[in-house]
Structures are given as structure tokens and as C-alpha cells.
């Protein structure tokens, strides 16, 4: 049983999510999905915490609760033993050199493009879903926030279900099928968004789209880390964070610009692009990964 702080701190890069705490590819993918699932749940309860504190007229007390949780997590981290000696024994190459060396491989670039597209998709939905609900579906602010919580919950559920599904199906088939279903459902919602009698159903379907792509990020991150030697995991994690942030920035900005020029309904069609391209890239990534050998560019 791993200490809870592993799930809290791994996401922030304080602990490298690699073979130090798991010993097999599927176990590693499950762990990454569990970590990301806990992260999403934390993001779900954060706004609820502030909402509760606002109702009590002491909203700033939310920061005291966050401080207490941070201290508890820090104590748990200090009590968690992880032997990192194997990592340091494998290479003395500077981390920055490792980062640039990774960019010599086509597989790494395919992964990073997937990471950018996923960032566009996730943060595009997270940032603009409430606006879409209020402007297109004419829902109240409270209802819009509720459906955003449903979206986050759907993503967390997606990451929890991967461990069960991969016992029966390959991870590639799971992700490709999910993206195709998500693409079709999103397209249906966009086309029928003006049907006012079905707004609640359509809003629920749109919020549930997170169920069909929530597990992509931790799964592909786990896959690429398993293909690399342990001493490259820190450098790879840096690339994951950098390109993930690029994707998130693009997702928010593109929808924002398009919504000003057209409408939020038309702007949301851009989310179909990553959902349509990702299945193709994941298939290419899967094929390249079979022949990937680090050290041979």
C-alpha cells in the first residue's frame, strides 16, 4: 500500500512516477490514472470548498483548510521512503542534455503533439464549458457550475475505469474507441444545441464527454516513461509539463478568439479537431513504440 502523499505529490513532479513505485507496465498505467484521478477529484472539491466558505461569509478560511492539508501531505511525504539510488547510478549526463537528446526521436515528437492536443481538449472544455452552458443553453450560473463538476467527475471516472477495461482490451483500442465516441457525441450536441427543449440532456451529454478522453493523458505519459530508462524520466517529465501547458494555452486562447469573432457555439467546434486527430496519432505512436530503442535515433 502506497502512502497517500505519493498520489498528491507525484503530479507536481516532486516524485517521479516511474518504476520506483511500480514494477510493470499495466501497474504503472493504473497508478498514473489513479494519481490523475485523485488530482481531478481535488480540482472538483476545490471550488465546492470555496463555495461553502462563501456561504458562511468566511471564504478566506478555505486557505486555512488548504494549508492544513498541505502540512499533512508534507508530513506523509517525509515518512515515505523511496530508494532513488538506482536512478542516480544509471547516468551522470546533465538533465538539460537529456531533455534535448530526447527530441531526436520521432516517437517523442508524436507523443508531445498528442500531449499538446490533449491539453487543448481538456482545458478548452474546462475553461469554456460554463460559458457555453450559459450562452447557448441559457442555463443559470449555478447549473453551469454543476455541469462543470459533472465534467470533472466524468474525467475522474474515466481514469478509474481504465484499470478494469485494460484487463479485457488493449489500451490503444480503449483510447481510440473513446475518442471516436466523444467526437460523435460532441458533434451531435453542437448540431442540436439550438433545440431548447433538450438543453438539460444536451448539457449533460456535453459534460459527460470527459468520460471519453479523461484517461488519455495519464495513459500515454505512463507509456512513454516505461519506454525510457529511469534516468531520463525527469527530463521527459519536463517536456510533458512544457508541452502540456502549451496545449492548454492554445485550447483556451483559440476558443476565446473564435467566440469573439463568431459565437461560443461555433467556437466549440474546434474541440473536434484534437478528438479527430488524436486517434490517428495514437495509432502511429503505438506502432513506433514497438520498434523504439532509446540510444538509436
N, C-alpha and C positions, 0 to 999 in steps of 0.2 A: 504494500500500500504506500503510495507516494504521499509526501506531505502536501497539504493544500497550497502551500506557498509556491510549489512548483507550477501549479496551474495559474497562479496570479502573476508570477514574475517572468515566466518564460516568454509571454507575449511581448514584454517590454525589452527583451533581449538581455536581461540580467542572467539568465541561464540559457545556454544554447540547447535548443530542442533536438538533440541528436541521440546517438547510441549510448550516451552516458546514462540515460534514464529509460532506454528501451533497447531491445536486442533483436528485433525482427521487423521487417518492412510493414506488415499489416498492423503490428502492435504500435509502431511509430505513427502510422497514419491515424489510428484510433486516438492516440494520445494528442496529436496535433488538433484533431477535430474536437476532442474534449476541451483542450485549452481554449480554442477559439469559441467553442460553445459557451464556456463559462464567461469569457470576455463579453460575448453578445448579451448574456443574461445580466451581467454587470451594467452594460450600457442601457439595458431595458429598465433596470431598477433605479438607475441614477436620476432620470427625470421624475420618476414617481416619488423618490425621496424628497427632491426639491419641491414638488407639487404639494406633498404632505406638509412640509415645513412652512410653505407659503400660507396654507390654510390655517396653520397655527400662529401666523404672524411672526414667526421666528425663523425665516428662511435661512439666515446665516448660520443657524445651528447645524445645518446639513454639513457644513465644512468640519464641524467638530466630530460628527459621526465618521466622516471620511478620514479624518486624522486618526481616530481610534482604530479604524480598520487597517490603515496603513501601518500603524505601530504593530498590530497583531501580525500582519503579514511579514513585517520585518523580523519579528521575533521567530516566527516559523522558519523563515529563510535561514537565519543564523543557526537554527537547530537541525537543518537539513544538510547531510553530508553527501557530497558528490566528489568522486575521485577524478580530477581532471589531468592527472599526470600523463595518461596515455596520449592526450591531445598534444601536450607540450613536447613530448618525446618524438612526435612524428615529423615535425618541421620547424625550422628556425627562420623560414622565409618571412619577411615583414608582411603584415596584414594588407597593407596597401598594394604591395606587389601581387599578392594572391588575388586581390579583387580584380586588378587589370588582367591577370593571367586567365581568369575565368571567362573574360569577354572574348577570348579567342575561339570559343566553342559555339557552333551553330545551335546546339541544344540549349545552351544557356540563354541565347537571344530569343529563341522560341518561348522559353519559359518566362522571360522578362516581359515579352509582349503580352503573353497570357495574363501576367500579373497586372500590367497596365490596364488591359481591357476589363479585368475583374474589378479593379479599383474604380474605373469609370462606372461600371454597372452598380456596384454596391453603394457608393456614396452618392451617385446620381439619384438612386431611389431614396436613400435615407434623407437627403437634403431637400428634395423637391416633392416627395410624396404628399406631405401635408398641404403644400400649395396646390398641387393637382386636385386633392380632395375638396378643398375649399372653393377653388375657382371653377373646376369642371363639374364636380358632383354636387356643389353647393352645400357641402356638409359644414357643420359648426366646427369651431376650433377644437372643442373637446372631442368630437367624433374623429376629427383628423388626427389628433394625437393618439387616440385609441387605435386607429388603424396603423399608425406608425409602430405602436407597440406590438401589434399583431405581426407586422413585417419582421421586426426583430425576433419575436418568438418563433416565427417560421424558419428564420435562418438558424437559430439555436437548435430547433428540432431537426433540421436538415443535417447538421453536424453530429447530432446524437444518433441518427439513424444509419449513418454510413457504416459504422462498425457491424451492424446487423446485416445490412444489404451486401457488404463485400464478402460475406460468408457464402453467398449464393451467386453473386455476379462479379464481374471484373470492375475495378474502379473506373476504367475508361468507359465501359458501357453505361455505368450508372450516371456519370457526368454528362455524356453525350445525350442520352435519353432525357435527362432532366432539363438540359438546355433547350432541346427541341420542344419539349412540352411547355417550358417557360416562355419561349418565343411565340408559340401559337396562342397561349392564353393572353399574353401581353397584347398581341396584335388584335385579338378579339375584343379586349377591353378598349383599346384605342378606337376601333371602328365603331363600337356600340356605345361609346361614352355619352353620347347625347340622348340616349334612351333614359329619360328621367325616372321612369317607373322601376328601373332596375338598378338605381345608383348604389344602394346598400350592397347588393350582391356583387356588382362590378367592383366596388371599393374593396370588398373582402377578397375577391379573386386577385386584384392587383396587389394587395398587401400580402397575399399568400405566395407571390412569385418568389419571395426569398427562400421558400422551401426547395426550389428547383435549382438554385445556384449557390446556396449558402456554404456547401461543403467543398466547393472547388478550390478556394484559396488554401485552406489547411492541407488538403489532399495533395495538391501539386507542390506545395512547399515541402511537405514530407517526402515526396518522391524525389525531388531534386537534391535534397540533403542526403538521402540514402544513397544516391549515386556518387556522391563526393566523399573524399577522405575526411576524417574528423577535423583535421587542422584547417580545412577550407570552410567549415561551417560558419565561422564568424564573418568571413569575407562575403560569403553567399548571403548571409542574413542582412548585411549592409546593403547589398544590391536589391534584395527583396523589399526592404523598407524604402529605399530611394525610389525605385520604380513603382512601388505601390502608391506612394504619395503623389507621384506624377500622374498616375491614373486617376486617383481621387480628385486631384485638382482639375484635371480635364473634364471629368464627369460632371462636377458642379458647375464649372465655367461654361461648358458648351450648352448645357440645358438652360442656364441663366441667359446667355446671349440669344439663343434661339427663341426663348419665351418672350424676350423683349421685342424681337423682330416679328414674330408670328403670334403664337399663343402657347400656353403651357401644355395644352393637349397635343399640338403638333410637335412641340419640342421633345415630348416624351418618346416620340418615335425613335429618337437617337439611341434609346436603350436596346432597341432591336439589333443594332449593329454589333455590339460585343456578344450578345446571345447568339447571333448568326455566325460570327467568325470564330468564336471560341471552340465549338465542336471540331472544326477543321484543324485548328492549331493543336488541339489536344490529341487528335489522331496522328498528326505529324510528330508531335512531341513523343508520343508513345512509341512510334517506330524508331525514332532516333535514339531513344533511351536504351533500346535493346542492343545497340551497337556502340554505345557510349563507353569510352575508356579514357578516364582522366589521365592526362600526360601525353595523349596523342591528339593533337589539334589538326 
